Amino acid sequence: MAKVQHYEGLGTNLDNLYESIKHVIQNQKELKIVSEYKGFLNSIPLRSIVAVNNSPKVWAGSLREIHVSITGNPDDYAVEVSSGAWFGSLVWPGAVGLLFGGPVGLAAGVAVGGVMAYEFEKHIWEKVLEAVKKGSTMQPTIDSVSHYHD
């Protein structure tokens, strides 16, 4: 699952935005940051962080990894959040549920699929919006934010 938001004309402190996102990830005991990058890609500033779930108890729909990238400059940048879930499609959790729990397991497997990863990604986006509002000279409006989904 991936989502990109493009922000224009806000004058955002992108280092503070990055650190806020990193802090949210670090506060999740199940997540371990495995990669960080601060530099340039094709002469455009890029900040990126990747974390993986290192919990031994992984359920269908559990967050497997999360990637967050901030590309651009304070007045024209994009934030991309991409996550993966264990048995991410609804087919796999349902099949696993059917295999281990019969028809009741099938229903439970389908119900659980993607929820935990989705909820964490939603939480990250809430924190991104808070950090954008807090760290920008202008507040975001409908005209200053564009949304793109996978």
C-alpha positions in Angstrom: 0.0 0.0 0.0 1.5 3.4 -0.9 0.3 7.0 -0.6 2.0 10.2 -1.7 1.1 13.7 -0.6 2.6 16.7 -2.5 2.9 20.0 -0.6 3.5 23.4 -2.1 4.2 26.8 -0.7 4.4 25.9 3.0 8.0 26.7 3.9 8.3 23.5 5.9 11.4 22.6 7.9 12.0 19.2 6.2 14.6 18.1 8.7 12.1 18.5 11.5 9.5 16.7 9.5 11.9 13.8 9.0 12.9 13.6 12.6 9.2 13.6 13.7 8.5 10.7 11.5 11.6 8.9 12.7 10.5 9.5 16.3 7.1 7.9 15.6 8.8 4.8 14.1 11.4 4.5 16.9 8.6 4.6 19.5 7.2 1.3 18.1 8.9 -1.4 20.0 8.2 -4.0 17.2 9.9 -1.8 14.5 13.6 -1.6 13.8 15.0 1.0 11.5 17.2 -0.8 9.0 18.0 2.1 6.6 18.2 5.8 6.6 19.3 8.1 3.8 19.8 11.8 3.6 21.2 13.1 0.4 20.3 13.8 -3.2 18.6 11.9 -6.0 19.0 13.5 -9.4 20.0 16.7 -7.7 16.8 16.7 -5.6 17.0 16.5 -1.8 15.8 13.1 -0.5 15.3 11.9 3.1 14.3 8.3 3.4 13.8 5.8 6.3 12.9 2.1 6.2 11.9 0.0 9.2 11.0 -3.6 9.5 8.8 -5.5 12.0 11.2 -7.6 14.2 8.4 -9.1 16.4 8.5 -12.9 16.6 4.7 -12.8 16.8 3.5 -11.9 13.3 -0.1 -12.3 12.3 -1.8 -12.0 9.0 -2.2 -8.3 8.3 0.7 -7.3 10.6 3.0 -4.6 9.4 6.0 -6.2 7.7 7.9 -3.0 6.8 7.3 0.7 6.3 9.2 3.1 4.0 8.9 6.9 4.3 10.5 9.3 1.9 10.5 13.1 1.7 11.6 14.5 -1.6 12.0 18.1 -2.6 12.6 21.5 -0.9 10.6 23.4 1.8 8.2 25.0 -0.7 7.7 22.0 -3.0 8.0 18.5 -1.6 6.4 15.1 -1.5 6.0 12.7 1.3 5.6 9.0 0.4 4.5 6.4 2.9 4.6 2.8 1.7 3.9 -0.2 3.9 3.7 -4.0 3.4 1.7 -6.5 5.5 2.4 -10.1 6.2 0.0 -12.0 3.9 -1.0 -8.6 2.6 -3.7 -9.7 0.1 -7.0 -10.8 1.5 -6.6 -14.1 -0.3 -3.6 -15.2 1.9 -5.1 -14.4 5.3 -8.4 -16.1 4.3 -6.6 -19.2 3.0 -4.4 -19.4 6.2 -7.5 -18.9 8.3 -9.3 -21.7 6.4 -6.4 -24.0 6.6 -6.0 -23.6 10.4 -9.5 -22.7 11.6 -12.0 -23.9 9.1 -14.9 -21.6 8.0 -14.6 -19.5 11.2 -10.9 -19.1 10.6 -11.6 -18.1 7.0 -13.8 -15.2 8.2 -11.3 -14.2 10.9 -8.4 -14.3 8.4 -10.2 -12.1 5.9 -11.3 -9.7 8.6 -7.8 -9.3 10.0 -6.0 -8.9 6.6 -4.3 -5.5 6.3 -5.9 -3.9 9.3 -2.8 -3.5 11.5 -0.6 -2.3 8.6 -3.3 0.1 7.5 -3.8 1.4 11.0 -0.1 2.1 11.5 0.1 3.8 8.1 -2.9 5.9 9.1 -1.1 6.8 12.3 2.0 7.9 10.4 0.0 10.2 8.2 -1.6 11.8 11.2 1.9 12.5 12.6 3.0 13.8 9.2 0.1 16.3 9.1 0.9 17.4 12.7 4.6 17.9 11.8 3.7 19.8 8.6 1.4 22.1 10.5 3.9 22.6 13.3 7.0 23.1 11.1 5.6 25.2 8.3 5.5 29.0 7.9 2.1 28.6 6.1 -0.7 26.2 7.1 -1.7 23.5 4.6 -4.9 24.1 2.6 -6.8 22.1 0.0 -4.9 24.1 -2.7 -1.5 23.4 -1.2 -1.8 19.6 -0.9 -2.3 17.0 -3.6 -3.0 13.3 -2.8 -1.9 10.2 -4.8 -2.7 6.6 -3.9 -1.5 3.2 -5.1 
